[in-house]
């Protein structure tokens, strides 16, 4: 687990032999009734689906920074502040 959203759904880092992938774990079933259920790992024992967010941690980190900058009204390429 590398993070969580406001609803206590986690972001998890799953490493295979070659690459770590970052997934969003919808453990509270927040997105269970979305029109587009496009999960990457099906839930087991009603624990919630996992959705691929990024194919490596650096990409995930940059996505987080871009979202934070957008929320603050900064250009998305402003990573120095």
N, C-alpha and C positions, 0 to 999 in steps of 0.2 A: 504494500500500500504506500503510495507516494503523495496522496492528497485526498481531499473530500470536497463535495459541493455543499451548499447550504442545507440540503435535504439529507445529509449524512450518507450519500452514495459516494463510493470511493473511486479513485483513479489508482489503477494497479499497474505495476511493471511486471510483465511476464517475459522471461528470457528463454529463448530456444537455443539451439546449438550455435547459431550465427548472429542473431539480432535480438535485442530487447524490444518488445512492443508495449505500447501504453494503451490500456483499455479503460473504458468507463464502465463501472459495475453498477447496474441499476438494481441494487439489492432491495430497495423499497418499492419497486415496481412503478416508479414515477412515470415511465414511458411505456408501460405494459399495454396501454390502449391507444397508442399513437397509430395513425393511419399507416405509416411506413415503419413496419417492424423489420428493420434491416440489421439484426444483431449478427455478431461474428462467432460468439460462443454461446450456445444454448444453456439456459439455466438447468441446474440439477437440484432436485429436492426443493423446488420453489424458492431458490436463493436469488433469482434475477439473472437476466441476460448480461453478457459483456459485449460492448461495442468498441471496435477499434477506433482509437483517437489519433494515434501517430505511430509511425513505423520505427521511431527511435526517440530517446529522451530529449535530445537537442531540439527536434522538431516540436515536441510537446511543450517544452520550455518556451520556445519562441512564440508559439500560439498563445500561451498564457500572457506573455509580455505584451503581445499585440492587443489582446483583449483589454488588459489593464490600461494601456495607452489610449485605446479608443474610449474607454469609460471616462478617462481624464481629459478627453478632448485633444490629445496629442497625436501627431502623425505616427503611423504605425512603424516607421523606420527610426524613430527616436528612442534608441535603446541605451543612451548614455545617462539618462536621468531616472 
